[in-house]
Amino acid sequence: AGGTRVETLVDLSQDLRSRSADLVLSYETTAIGPVYLRLGVLDTFDGTTWRFGGPDGTALEGSSALFWAGRGGGIGEGAYAADLAPFVTTTLVPEGVGNRALPTPPGTATELVNDDGSLVASGCYLPPITGTSYLDTLFQLAPSLERYDAQSEGPGEQTVAVPDQIPDVIASVVNQAQAEGAGASAGSIASEVEAVRWLVAFFTDGSFSYSLDAPGGDGLDNLEVVNDFLVEREGYCTHYATAFALLARELGVPARVALGYAPDPTRDADGSYVVTMLQLHAWAEVWLDGVGWVGVDVTPADGASVAGPSEPDPTPEAEASQ
């Protein structure tokens, strides 16, 4: 990987290991804090490597309800869902002249590209899921998106494809999840959320740890790498993202891997957030019926030099359902 160009898990792994603190960009946003920035997605898995199966390397939202809500200026004012996935505008300014496409917050679309290479992106921003309590709030989001869902085309078939055979440890985790009632039915957000909830609880139970020394983070021979990772329970963001995406698919939830930058509260003298190569990150994204692509980040916080998003307080209805 060269400079600030990251297009594959190989690039990301190499740059993570380099621990470069090179400045990538700065940005201002109307969000209440720093945001995740996504460079691209890997939605096709052949049992060995993850890649993007579309015509180019862009991180398109697809035709989802949440995306169309953003194109319409956001969810209606006063609704709890509007606080959960607020309409945000972010202005990103690249560092130097050698950069290619700038990342954008998930859920947003580019509105304007300026002559200096900066861009303005806007849309409904939903931070990635980092814990199980956050999932209950999604039940509050879906009803507010019903009028946009008719425009949704759903995820592609490649986002549910799984290998014909999986190694023993992966199979045992899938069997355990299914035995405990975690399996998604097509078109059912309730079953999709429960499958994701089981996986989030599995990865955040305290038995997993972060290490840049774990082998196989470049995404090559990924099926065996994920199997070994589930045995050793130690790795970095690419291990967690690919393992989560694969297991989600095995449980019937469309999933893919996102590449980009994790949020960090550091600001420059002008008050803009700054993004360096140290913030390079990978996370999973799952498709929830009636909502669209939702990020899931289960990489242990002690492995990042960045600040993850805080979880919103559950609504009274969500607390009552727990």
C-alpha positions in Angstrom: 0.0 0.0 0.0 1.3 3.4 -0.8 0.6 6.6 1.1 -3.0 6.9 2.1 -4.4 4.6 -0.6 -6.3 1.6 0.9 -8.3 -0.6 -1.3 -8.0 -4.1 0.0 -7.4 -6.0 3.2 -3.8 -6.5 2.2 -3.4 -2.7 1.9 -5.1 -2.2 5.3 -3.1 -4.9 7.0 0.2 -3.5 5.7 -0.6 0.1 6.7 -1.8 -0.9 10.2 1.4 -2.7 10.8 3.5 0.2 9.6 1.9 2.4 12.4 2.3 5.4 10.2 0.9 8.6 11.7 0.7 10.4 8.3 -2.1 12.9 8.1 -4.8 11.8 5.6 -7.5 14.5 5.8 -9.4 16.8 8.1 -13.2 17.3 8.3 -16.0 19.3 9.9 -19.3 17.7 10.6 -22.7 18.6 12.0 -22.7 15.2 13.9 -22.4 15.5 17.7 -18.9 14.0 17.6 -16.3 12.4 15.3 -17.7 9.9 12.8 -16.6 6.7 11.1 -15.4 7.3 7.5 -15.7 4.6 4.9 -13.4 4.1 1.9 -15.0 1.1 0.4 -16.7 -2.3 1.0 -15.9 -5.9 0.3 -19.1 -7.7 -0.5 -17.9 -10.9 -2.3 -16.3 -13.8 -0.5 -15.0 -16.8 -2.5 -13.8 -18.8 0.5 -10.3 -17.4 0.2 -10.4 -13.6 -0.2 -12.9 -10.7 0.2 -13.3 -8.3 -2.7 -15.8 -5.8 -4.0 -18.0 -7.4 -6.7 -19.4 -4.2 -8.3 -18.1 -2.2 -11.2 -15.8 -0.1 -9.1 -14.4 0.3 -5.6 -16.9 2.8 -4.2 -18.8 2.2 -1.0 -22.3 2.6 -2.3 -25.1 2.4 0.1 -27.3 0.4 -2.2 -31.0 1.3 -2.5 -31.9 1.1 1.2 -34.6 2.8 3.3 -32.0 4.7 5.4 -30.2 5.9 2.2 -33.4 7.2 0.7 -34.3 8.9 4.0 -31.0 10.8 3.7 -31.7 11.7 0.1 -35.0 13.2 1.3 -33.3 15.4 3.9 -33.6 13.1 6.9 -36.2 11.4 9.1 -38.9 13.7 10.3 -38.1 16.2 13.1 -39.1 15.2 16.6 -39.0 11.5 16.0 -36.7 9.4 18.2 -35.4 7.8 15.0 -34.2 11.2 13.8 -31.9 11.3 16.9 -30.7 7.7 16.3 -29.8 8.3 12.7 -29.6 12.1 12.3 -29.1 13.9 9.0 -25.5 15.2 9.0 -23.4 17.2 6.6 -19.7 16.6 6.6 -17.0 18.6 4.7 -13.8 16.7 4.1 -10.5 18.2 3.0 -7.6 16.0 1.8 -4.0 16.4 2.9 -1.7 16.9 0.0 -2.4 16.2 -3.7 -1.6 12.5 -4.0 -4.9 11.2 -2.5 -7.5 9.5 -4.5 -11.2 9.3 -3.5 -12.0 10.6 -0.1 -14.0 8.5 2.4 -17.4 9.5 3.6 -19.5 8.7 6.6 -21.7 5.6 6.2 -25.2 6.4 5.0 -24.1 9.7 3.3 -23.7 10.6 -0.3 -21.4 13.2 -2.0 -23.2 16.4 -2.6 -20.3 18.6 -3.9 -16.7 18.1 -5.0 -14.7 21.3 -4.9 -11.7 22.3 -7.1 -9.3 21.8 -4.2 -10.3 18.2 -3.9 -12.5 18.7 -0.8 -16.1 17.4 -0.8 -19.3 17.7 1.0 -21.3 14.6 1.9 -24.7 14.4 3.6 -27.2 11.8 4.7 -28.6 9.9 7.7 -25.6 8.8 9.8 -26.0 5.7 11.9 -22.9 4.8 14.0 -21.8 1.2 13.9 -23.2 -1.2 16.6 -20.7 -1.7 19.4 -22.8 -3.4 22.0 -26.0 -5.4 22.4 -28.1 -2.6 24.0 -27.7 -0.5 20.8 -29.6 -3.2 18.8 -32.9 -2.5 20.7 -33.0 1.0 19.3 -33.2 -0.3 15.8 -36.7 -1.5 16.4 -37.5 2.2 16.9 -35.8 3.1 13.6 -37.5 0.8 11.2 -41.1 2.1 11.5 -39.9 5.6 10.8 -38.4 4.4 7.5 -41.4 2.6 6.2 -42.3 5.2 3.6 -38.8 5.0 2.2 -38.6 1.2 2.2 -40.7 0.8 -1.0 -37.7 2.3 -2.9 -35.3 -0.3 -1.4 -34.0 -3.0 -3.7 -32.3 -5.0 -1.0 -28.7 -6.4 -0.9 -27.2 -8.4 -3.7 -27.0 -12.2 -3.7 -23.3 -12.0 -3.2 -23.8 -10.6 0.3 -25.4 -13.9 1.5 -23.1 -16.3 -0.3 -21.1 -18.7 1.9 -18.6 -21.5 1.2 -20.0 -25.0 0.6 -17.9 -26.3 3.5 -16.6 -24.5 6.6 -13.9 -25.6 9.1 -14.9 -27.3 12.3 -14.6 -24.4 14.7 -16.6 -22.0 12.5 -19.3 -24.7 12.2 -19.4 -25.2 15.9 -20.0 -21.5 16.6 -22.8 -21.5 14.0 -24.3 -24.6 15.5 -24.2 -23.0 19.0 -25.8 -19.8 17.7 -28.6 -21.7 16.0 -29.2 -24.0 19.0 -29.7 -20.8 21.1 -32.2 -19.5 18.6 -30.0 -17.1 16.6 -30.9 -17.6 12.9 -32.4 -15.1 10.5 -35.4 -15.4 8.3 -35.4 -13.5 5.0 -37.2 -10.2 5.4 -37.6 -10.4 9.2 -35.8 -7.6 11.0 -36.6 -9.2 14.3 -34.8 -12.5 13.5 -31.9 -10.5 11.8 -31.5 -8.4 15.0 -31.5 -11.5 17.2 -28.8 -13.1 15.1 -26.7 -10.0 15.2 -27.3 -9.6 18.9 -26.0 -13.2 19.5 -22.8 -12.5 17.5 -22.2 -9.1 19.2 -22.5 -10.8 22.6 -20.2 -13.6 21.4 -17.4 -11.2 20.3 -17.7 -8.8 23.3 -17.9 -11.4 26.2 -14.4 -10.5 27.2 -12.7 -13.6 25.8 -11.3 -11.9 22.7 -8.3 -9.6 22.7 -6.5 -7.3 20.3 -3.1 -8.0 18.8 -1.4 -6.7 15.6 0.8 -9.8 15.8 -1.9 -12.2 14.9 -1.3 -13.9 11.5 -3.6 -13.7 8.5 -5.0 -10.2 8.8 -4.4 -9.5 5.1 -7.5 -11.4 4.2 -5.8 -14.1 2.2 -6.9 -17.7 3.0 -9.5 -16.1 5.1 -11.6 -19.1 5.8 -8.8 -20.9 7.6 -7.7 -17.6 9.2 -11.2 -17.0 10.7 -11.2 -20.6 12.0 -7.8 -20.1 13.7 -8.9 -16.7 15.0 -12.0 -18.2 16.7 -9.6 -20.7 18.4 -7.0 -18.2 19.5 -9.5 -15.3 20.1 -6.8 -12.8 19.4 -6.4 -10.5 16.4 -7.0 -7.0 14.9 -9.8 -5.3 13.1 -9.6 -7.3 9.9 -9.9 -10.6 11.9 -13.0 -9.3 13.7 -14.6 -7.8 10.6 -14.2 -10.8 8.4 -15.2 -13.3 11.1 -18.3 -11.3 12.0 -19.4 -11.0 8.3 -18.9 -14.7 7.6 -20.7 -15.8 10.7 -23.6 -13.4 10.0 -24.0 -14.9 6.6 -24.0 -18.4 8.0 -26.9 -17.3 10.3 -28.8 -15.9 7.3 -28.0 -12.2 7.6 -26.6 -10.4 4.5 -23.1 -9.0 5.5 -20.0 -7.4 4.0 -16.7 -5.9 5.2 -16.1 -2.1 5.3 -12.7 -0.4 5.1 -12.1 3.1 6.4 -11.2 5.1 9.4 -12.4 4.9 13.0 -13.5 8.1 14.8 -11.0 10.1 16.9 -11.7 13.3 18.9 -8.4 15.0 17.9 -8.9 18.4 16.3 -6.5 20.8 14.7 -6.0 24.5 15.4 -9.1 25.4 13.3 -11.3 23.0 15.2 -11.6 20.4 12.4 -11.2 16.7 13.2 -8.0 15.2 11.9 -7.6 11.7 10.4 -4.3 9.9 10.3 -3.2 6.5 9.1 -3.3 5.3 12.7 -7.1 5.4 12.5 -7.3 2.9 9.6 -9.9 0.3 10.5 -12.2 -2.4 9.2 -15.6 -3.4 10.5 -18.6 -5.5 9.4 -21.9 -4.2 7.9 -25.1 -6.2 8.1 -28.3 -5.6 6.1 -31.4 -5.2 8.3 -34.8 -5.4 6.5 -36.5 -2.1 6.5 -33.4 -0.2 7.5 -30.5 -1.1 5.2 -26.7 -1.4 5.8 -25.8 -1.1 9.5 -22.2 -1.1 10.7 -21.1 -3.5 13.5 -17.7 -2.9 15.2 -16.7 -5.6 17.7 -12.9 -5.0 17.6 -11.9 -4.6 21.3 -11.5 -0.9 22.2 -8.1 -1.5 23.9 -6.7 -2.2 20.5 -7.4 1.2 19.0 -6.0 4.6 19.6 -9.3 6.1 18.6 -12.5 6.9 20.4 -15.5 4.7 19.4 -19.0 6.0 19.3 -21.0 6.0 22.6 -24.2 4.0 22.6 -27.4 5.9 22.8 -29.5 5.4 25.9 -32.2 2.7 25.3 -35.7 4.1 25.0 -38.2 3.1 27.8 -39.8 0.7 25.4 -36.4 -0.9 24.7 -35.6 -1.2 28.4 -38.9 -2.9 29.1 -38.2 -5.5 26.4 -34.9 -6.5 27.9 
